[in-house]
Amino acid sequence: MMILSWRRRRGGHRTTKAAFSEENLSTNLAIPTHFLCPISLDLMKDPVTLPTGITYDRESIEKWIETGNQTCPVTNQVLKTFDQIPNHVIRRMIQDWCVENRARGVERIPTPRIPVAPRDVLEICSNIMTATQRGDHKKCMELVEKIKRWGRESERNKKCIVENGSGYVLSALFESFSSISIEEHKFLLGETLSLLIRMLPLGSEGQSNLGSASSLRCMAWFLKEKNLSSCQNAVLALKELLGLDEKHVNAFAEIEGVEEALVKIVKEQICPKSTKASLMVISHLISSSTSSENTISRFLELGLVSMVLEILVGSERGMTEKALSVLDTICNWEQGIVKARAHALTMPVLVKKILRVSILATDLSVSAILKLCKSQEGGGDQQVEALQLGGFHKLLVVLQVGCGEKTKEKATELLKLLNQHRGRLDCFDSSMDFKYLKRPSL
């Protein structure tokens, strides 16, 4: 027997029972040594036995194996197999001991759930494929719900599910039923998508399934739905998918109404995660090499510039970077420059973000300002405004800090443009000479 002081842990157990007096909680208890895990020396909650015959707490021995160890910690024997057999006898003995000592502050350890094994996942994946091929909605729903229950039980289960081919199988299910009828199978499709976003990025076959015409139409349909959970899952999946292959971007852009749905998510700001994802999807759509003027025109008509600038006024770093990326991409288009130039906040916000948020934010701000200042119509006015807002001095600092070479080249080009107007503005000393500025490389 081993004498240890048993004290109830805060936060992990109930503390309101009248029978648990302070005196009882601090009473020393005789804990049998074989109830303790040889690794953690804590009372075992889920005892399992290795092929060497030694019993450990499952969590402790799994951590031991996951860190690369291939031996039994006690016997030092090399493990030919990592099979862990639940030791029900020891577990029941521990539970009985807890019950016997409950008056002294000990709570009964619950019977642990057996974790999912790779063979379990492979079996359910096989069943899903069979049910999908038959078009058996009810059976597929039953199996998807079972996977969700497994995932909720532990992180270990989630990892096992992801590592054993479930992503491809679920993406095939999603493609198959979305091609039949989205409306009829919307609940199954929504539940499946909620699982898939936890498995991204998928392999090439899974990406192909999720990027098919029917799958993309289904996700676009979810974007327009009032169900916030399905909407969020769809935009998160699209963010990952569209960033992997431009052909998915082009296919998604052809679906009617996606611009309105994405702008609505940005406008309503359901949650930061969804807003960021929507901004990234929009950025993919307007930056694609095959983007049409109709796509950018539609986004501009929906007020995208104003919404992005409102976000930039007071958002945290991640959101600011996503919004700046969209604004910089908008300025690749002449009609985008016209819209951006017409908004009173554009130049003040861009100048303010230089050196204020992150290196990426500075890069994007300098890039957008240069595009505005070089535009054929109104570029001169933008240059003067940038000067008046203190942009010249900020750009001088950009040359001295750790920004990338491309950003420094853009900053140098901008300084040369702004320098043409400095003599007309009282805020600059006309005796300053900027001849040292190097000409940007082409």
Disulfide bonds with the S-S distance in Angstrom:
none
